[in-house]
Amino acid sequence: MTQQVRRDCEGFYRRDMLKIGAASILGLNLADVLRLEAQTGNRARQRAHGVILVWLGGGPATIDMWDLKPGQPTGGEFRPIDTRAPGVQICEHLPRVAGVMDKCAIVRSLAHTIPDHGRATTWMMTGNKPTPAVQFPSLGSLSARLLTPEPGVPPYVTFGRQGAGNAGYLGSAYNPFEVEGSPTGGGQQGAPLRVRGVSLPAGFTQDDLNNRDRLRAEIDDAFRSLDSSDAVQGLDRFQQQALDILRDNKTERAFNLDSEPQALRTRYGADNFGQAALIARRLIQAGVRFVTITLGGWDTHGQNFTALRTRLLPQLDRTLGALLEDMSEKRMLQDTIVYCAGEFNRTPVINRNAGRDHWARSMAVLLAGGGIRAGYAHGTTDPRGMAPANEPCTPDDVAATVFHCLGIDGYHELMTASGRPMNLFREGRVIQRLVG
């Protein structure tokens, strides 16, 4: 697959899909993941079982999407339309999402203080304001660490890569399993989709894996009499679990879209973003706990309204609308949170290039499912959209609310590699009115 790379105004790279090499045949890195997951000790009681993060890389103009200001000089050229949620209006170019807004909540009073791409992404993706002293884990890595893993599938999968999507102080064992291949290039047309570390390389059969596993077992048996400690027995157990995942076809089945009706695949959209969203739903069905899909290109310093009207909003509306419709029809929204966000908003002031610049002092995100209050708009901004007017909240608060819906207390304490105790979200408070 040809990599499609976008670079925003700060040189911060975005990749819609990532092409990477095959992983170790014996899955030893995966064994490390499983071994460390078993050391969590204090697993939380779960409510929702998983999260799909729809990441809008570059900083979407939420003032033109979820929190319009018609009639104001800052309002731009789009008009608001009514939705299925009484009293909640969104952009006219999001009609499909408007049709499922009775299943969603919009947080309109979100704000933070960092208007640069990298650090703002870190704050939104980790729920902690970035600091040089600590590398905080992403929400996906925290899910992999704290949610009970489903046998036979990886816990955390990403389409595309953000630097803030990794495990931070939790260690590399909780990094995401990154997708290789293309949703629109599978089959005979191109490289089939695979997840690094849980897919066998092309031409390597299950018999090949079993033969190699038997050879490794014979070597291990020769040394077992020298050390019968619990550590060695545990190593064997986790390596076996890693091999079980390699042998299990749950993940492979999730990537096989041939089993989905063509009408549904068309409904999601025939591009990478649309098909990745459909696969994300299938991965959640298979037991994956956290999936991130990415739509880049939102860094609209110039011709903001043209880019939104002709390209970005129609693509987002089609795919996000289809995802919410499909998950509702399959009764999955009660157990899955869909979270649509970017790193910040765009300026209420429209610049001389008909664009909007970086603005973190007011922004909006969309949430649905998993215990999130439905048909609800939380908070407001002032008449020009410059700052929250009531119910102000931060990325920390939204993260704490999402994890509350997953049954995990934001004050839950983890340890860094150096033994330093860390709350999940240092400043996060559950937004009680957002919880359904």
N, C-alpha and C positions, 0 to 999 in steps of 0.2 A: 504494500500500500504506500502511496506517496504521502508523506507527512504534510499536513496542512498546519503551518505555524503562523500565528499572529503575534505581533509585538505591539504593545500599547505605547502611550506617549513617554513612559519612563523606561522603555526597553525591557519591560517585564514580559517574558515569553508565555504564551498560552498555546497549548496543543489540544485540538479537538479530539484526536485519537493518537495513541502512542504505539509505535512499532518497536518492540524489544525482543531480545533473544530468548531462546529456550532456557528453562531452569534446570537445576540439577535433577538427574533421573531419579535418584533415591529420595529426593524431597527432604534432605536434611534440614534446610532452612525452615521448611514447613514443620518438621518435627520440633524445631526450636520454638516456633510459634505456639504449637499445641502444649509443649511442656510449660512454657511461661504462662499460658492461659490457665492451666490447672493450678498455678500457684496463687491465683487471685484470692483464694480463701473465702472472702466475704462477698458472695454474689448477691446482687439485689433482686428483690421480687420484681418481676417484669409486668408491665401493663401492655403498652404497645410492644411489638416484637421487632420492629425495624424502622429504618429511615431511608428515604430517597432524597438526597440533596440535589436540587437543580441549581447549578451554580452559573451565574451570569457574569462571566469574567470581563472586567474592564470598567465596571461601575455603571449600572443601568440608571437611566433618568427616571427614577420612580415618581417624580413629580409629573411625568407625562404618562404614567402607567396606572399607579394605584392611588395617587393623591393629587388629582388635578385641581387647578386653581383657575377656573373659567372666569373671564372678565378682568383678571389681574394682568398687569404688564409682564409679570413673570410666568403667566399661565401657558404661553405658547399657543399653538394652532389646533390642538386636538380638543374635542368636546367629550364630556363624560356621558355615559349611558347607564341606564338602570340595569340591575342584575337580578338574579333569582333571590338574592338576599335583600329583603325590604330595607330601603334607606341607604344601601351601599351602592355607590357608583364607581365605575372604573373607566378606562380609556375605550373610546369607540373602536379602536383597532384590536381589542381583545374580546370579541363577541362570544367566542366559544368558552373562554374562562368565565365570562359573565353568566353563562348558562349553568355553571356549576358552583357559583359563588355561595350558594346556600350550604355548600359542604366545606367552605374555606373561612379563614380569618385573615384579615389584613392588619398588620401592625403599622400604624401611620406615625407613631410618636417615637420611633427609634432614632437614636443619635449617638455619635461618638466624636472623637477629636482628631482623627488621623486621616488627612486627605491624600495620602500617597498609596499607590496600589499595593506594594508588597506588605507593608505593616498593617494596612487596613484589612487585607485578605487574611493575615494572621489572626487579627482580632475577631473577625467574623467567623473564621473556620475553627477557632479554638475556644471561643468564649472567654478569652483572657487578653487584657491589654498587653501587647508585646513589651518585653523588657530584655536588655542584653544579658541579664543574669540567668534566665531560664528559657529553655525552648519548650513551649507548651505543646501537648499532644493535640491533634485534631479531634473533632467530634467523632469522626469515624474510628480513629485509633482508640479513643476512650470506649466506644461501643464494643470494639473487638476485645478490649481488656476486661470489661465489666459485665457484658451480657453473656448469658449461658450460650456457648457455641452449639450450633446444629451439626450433628455428625455428617461428614461427607461433603461439606462445602466450606469455602473460605469465609471468614467472618466479615471482611471489609474489602470491597471491590471499587475501583475507580475507572472511569472512562476519562482520559485526559489527566493531566498532572498539574497541581498547584503546589508550590513550595511549602505552603502551610498545611497541606493535607497529610503530613507524615506524623510519626509517633512521638517526636520530641523526647522528653525525658523518660518516656516509657521504654525506649529502646527499639531497635529496628525490627524486632519480632512482631511489632504491632503496626508496622507500615502497611499501606494498602496493597492488595494484589491487583496489579495493573493489567488492563486489557490490552492485548495485542491483536492486530488484524482490524478489519473494518466491517461494521454491520451491513454495509451495502456492497461489500466485495467478497462475500463468502461463496461457498459452493464452487462451481467450476469457473467462476468469473474472477476469483482472487483468493487471497489468503483467508481461511476460515478464522472466525473469532476464537481466541483462547485466552485463558487467564494464566499469567506467568506463575509458575510454581505448582499449578494443579492441572496442567495439561501435558500429556506426553508429546514429545516432538514428532514431527511428521516422519512416518516410516518406522516408528518405534511402537511395537505392538504390546498388548497386555502380556503375551507369552514372553517377550523380551524382558519386560519388567519383572515378571515372576522368576525367570532364570537368574537375573541379576540379583534379585532379592535373596534367592536361595544361596547363591555364592556368598553374599554378604553374611547370611545367617550361619553358614558353615565356618566362616572366619571368626565370627563372634563366638560361636560355640567353643572354638579352640581356646579362647581366652576367658570364657566364663568361669572356669574352675579357679582361675587366678584371682578373680574379684567377684564375689557374689553379693556385693553391697546393694542397698536400695537404689543408689544412684545409677548403677549399671542396669538394674532391672527396670528402673523408670525410663532410662534412655531407650531400651528395647520397646517398652510400651508405647512411647510417643513416636518412635520411628514407625512402629506398626500402624499407628493412627494416621501418620503422614502417608504411608503406602495405601491405607484404606481409602483416603481421599483421592489419591491418584487413580485407584481402581474404580472408584464409584463414578457413575455416569450422571449424577445429579447436575453438576456444573455443565457438563457437555450438553445435556438435554436442555438446560436453560438457554444456551446460546443457539439452539437449533430452532430457528423461526419457521421452518417448514411446517411445523405442527400448528401454527397459528393461521387462521383464515386470512386470505389475501386482503379482504376488505378491512380487517383490523389493522394489518400492517400498513395499508394505504392511509388509514385514518390517523395513525401516528406520524406519518410522513416517511417518504422513501429516502431521506438523507441520513447521514450518520447520527445526527441528534435525535431524530424521530425513532430510528431503530434501536439506538442505545436506550432510550426511555422504555421501549417495549421490553428489551432484555432486562433492564433494571427491575421491572415488575416481575418478570419470570425468575430472576435471581432471588428476590424477596420471597416469592412463593416457594422456592427451593430451600429457603432457610438462611440465606445471607442476611446479616444484621444491618449493614450500612452500605449503600451504593451511592456514589457521586457521579453525575453526568454533567457535562459542561457545554454551554453555548457561549462562545466568545464574541468579541467585536463590539462591546458596549461602550468603548472609550470615545464618545462622540463629541469631540471638541469642535468639529465642523459638521455642518449639515445634519444636525441631530434629528430633525423632524423627518427629513427624507430617508435617513437610514432606518429610523424606527418604523415609519409608515410602509416602506417598500420591502424591507427585509427582516428586521429583527422582531418586531411585534407579530407579524403574521406567522413566522416560524415558531415563536414561543407559544402563541395562542393555539396553534394547531396541535403541537405536541403536548404541552402542559394540559390543555383541555382534554385531549384524548386519554392521557394518563389518568387524570382524575375521574373521567367518565368510566374508563375501563376498570379501574380499581373499585369504584363504587358499585358497578354492576357485578363484580366478582366478590363483593362484600369484604374487600381487603382494607378499606380505609379505616375501619374500626381498629385494626391492629397495626397500621403502618402510618407513619408521619411523612408527609411530603412537604419539603421546606424549599422555597424558591427565594434566592437571595443573591446579591452581589456585594462588593466590598464597600461601596458608598453610593450616594445619590449624585446627581449633577446640579450645578448651580441654578437657583431660581432665576438669576439674571442670565439673559440670552446674549452671547457674545457677538462680535461683529461678523463672525463666520457662520451665523445661524446655528451655532453650537452651544453646548453647555459644558462648563469645566467641572473640576472636582468639588464635591460638597458633601461633607460628612456630618454637618450639624443638624441635618434632618434627612430622614430616609424611611423607606417602607419595605417590608418583606411580606410574603404570603406563606401561610401555613395551612395544612389541612390534615385531618385524620388523627388517629391514635390518641384521642382524648382532648384534642384541641377544640375549643368552642367553635361551632359552625355558624356561618351566616353573620359574622361579627366583624366590625371595624374597631380596632382598639386605638384610642387616643386620637388627637387631632394636632395639626400644625397651625401656625398663625396664618392670617389671610394670604400672605405672599409665599408661604411655604418655606420660610427662612429657618424656623426652629419649632420644636414641639410647643404646643399651647397647653396641653394637659396630658396626664398619664405618661410622662417621659420614661423611657427605658433605654437600656444599653444592650450591646451584643451579649454581655455576660448574662443579663436577665433572660434574653431569648433562649440562650443555651441552657440555662438552668431550668427553664420551663419545658423545653424539649426533653431533657433528661428526667425531669419529674414525670412526664408522661410515659417514659420508659421504665419508671419505677426506681430511679436512681436519684438519691439526694445530692444536690449540688455541693453540699458540704462534705460529701464522702471524701475520705482522705486516702491519698496514694503516696508512695515514696519515690523520690528520685533515685538514680543510681548511687548517689552519694549518701543516701539515707535521710534526705530532707523531706519532712512531711509536707504535702501539698493538697489543699482542697481542690476539687475539680474546677470550680469557678470561684475565684477569690472574692469577687464583688457581686456575683450573680444572685438575684432574688427571683423566685418564681412569680410570674405575672398571674396572680390568682384569677383575674377576670378573663384571662385568655384560656383558662382550663375549663373544658366543658363538663 
